[in-house]
Amino acid sequence: MHSEKNNPPIPPLEKGGSYLNVFRSRSISVLLFLGFSSGLPLVLTSGTLQAWMAVDGVDLRAIGIFSLVGLPYTLKFLWSPLMDRFVPPLLGRRRGWIVLTQIAIMLGIAAMSLCSPREALWLLGIIALIVSFTSASQDIVSDAYRTDILREQERGLGAAVFVTGYRIAMLVGGALALILSDRIGWQTTYLIMAGLMVIGIAAAFFGREPVLNISPPKTLQEAVWGPLRDFFSRRAAIAMLILIVLYKLCDAYAGTMTTPFLIRGMGFTATDVGTINKGLGLLSVIFGAMAGGTLMVRLGLFRSLLIFGILQALSNLAFVLLALAGKSYGMLIFAVAFENITGGMGTASFISLLMALCNQRYSATQYALLSSLSALGRTFLAPTSGYLVESVGWAAFFIITAVSAVPGLWLLWRYRDTISEMRQT
């Protein structure tokens, strides 16, 4: 896929005992804690912050406006070239930026703890926006670090471990923070959460900088246009972009209506949904990501994408069975577990695909662009989901979401040789 001159291949792991070698990798363990430090600020500037404002009696319209705090996560590709072009004076091009952004996040969350939504709402909003910007910047360089440091056989498990850390952080910054706030107050809770960013900083120091014979872009112009020229110079570049949009589409499309389906369509209580759909769902997606990442060591990228993609589509049909069976707790547990396990497996292989498509000279920019592109399908199709349910009903809706996987799977099969030839760049 990429020029061997610019991207000398990293030696693969030995075939014998490759599972063991992957699990022993120092880089894999570091990614668990980097995933944690990536997920924590996201939830503290979104759902948990909204809960704090709601408890303090902030107007609902203002709470709605605060959703704009998350805008930097959508626009992060705009400044990603800066993180490819410039190298901090300490720790190298990747770990240097990771530590700088993590320190900024820690200070920002600590500053949020000194504010009150009731007394200084807009100051809190400005600080939250700064935290969101530095967090999105951390994501840019963490994704690039993961892309640069992992060998081909490590990608799936590395992606799974990162997702696991990320999900744990969402639980800590969400459910645990809400529980703590009732006991010690919001400001003390946020101060504790700021201290937890030390975990990611320590991991960055413990990790190793990618050892590559690749120099950063020489100019900012090259950092901006080089990633695009490089990507579109490759065989099947357009097809790969379309595949990125389509691959997780069925999973995302069904996900937009899962909670309304369980509550309004099936009559389950909010407690049922919180315990089974959210609690069991979280454990299932972690299990699925880890299982998928481990299987990828043997299956390789193409076979993993194909098998996990088919399973993702089939998992949507489990909700069809639930719709036909009626309010059944056994079927609910099966559907939620199946959907989240296969979704986690698909996520591990999909992140591996994104990493395989990146040239390490421009990995920060290319990964940011590709990951933003992957959200397009969800962004444009999600608003139609409610209209579709009202038109065809719940069972037919989930059948349609399963069928929506077919174009992506066809494209995957059509370009199977291209994907199978991908190697660590």
Secondary structure, DSSP 4 states (H G I P E B T S, - for coil): ---TTTSPPPPPPPSTTHHHHHHH-HHHHHHHHHHHHHHHHHHHTTHHHHHHHHHTT--HHHHHHGGGGGHHHHHGGGTHHHHHH---SSSHHHHHHHHHHHHHHHHHHHHHHT--TTT-HHHHHHHHHHHHHHHHHHHHHHHHHHHHH--GGGHHHHHHHHHHHHHHHHHIIIIIHHHHHHHH-HHHHHHHHHHTTHHHHHHHHHS-----S-PPPSSHHHHHHHHHHHHHTSTTHHHHHHHHHHTTHHHHHHHTTHHHIIIIIT---HHHIIIIIIIIHHHHHHHHHHHHHHHHHHH-HHHHHHHHHHHHHHHHHHHHHHHHH-S-HHHHHHHHHHHHHHHHHHHHHHHHHHHHT--TTSHHHHHHHHHHHHTHHHHHHGGGHHHHHHHH-HHHHHHHHHHTTHHHHHHHHHTHHHHHT----
